[in-house]
């Protein structure tokens, strides 16, 4: 399980996972359907990926689960696509906030939720 920070304004619309020569492109599904399909694929020994928001209490953390990574995997790439509004300052500067770490507040929330 991997966790990625995001801004509250970010809207994810794509996920692609490449592992060796296998490519999985995400499809948006209802949470229960996606979880059932992921669990079934993992139980059958297939490589599978699922991603969602960790919890309503921590909406700025994305959880990514990857099941059945083949042994001796040397190349695994995850690509998220998302959109977010740019902030304007004084009508001439643009600001793009891309979080790169999980702060202790979020990290502790992940443990307890």
Residue, then its C-alpha position, 0 to 999 in steps of 0.5 A: x500500500x502506498x500513500x500520496x498527498x494531493x491538494x484538496x482542489x485536485x481532481x484525479x482523472x487517470x492512473x496508469x501502472x506499468x510493471x515490466x511489460x504489463x500496463x494497467x490503465x485505471x477505470x473509474x468504478x464505484x468503490x464496492x465494485x472496484x474493491x470486489x474486482x481487486x480482491x478477486x484478481x488478487x485471490x486469483x494471483x493476478x497483478x491488480x491495482x486499486x486507488x482511492x481516497x484514504x478516508x473522508x476524514x483525510x481527503x487529501x491523501x490518495x491510497x494506492x494498493x498494488x497486488x501480486x507484484x511479480x518476483x524480481x520486478x525491476x521496473x514499476x512506474x505509476x502515473x497519476x493524471x489530475x487537474x487543479x486550478x492555478x491560483x492567481x496573485x496580483x493578477x500577474x503571478x500563477x501558483x501551482x501547489x504540488x504536495x510532495x510529503x505527508x505531514x505528521x498530521x496526515x501520517x498519524x491519521x492514516x495509522x488511526x483510521 
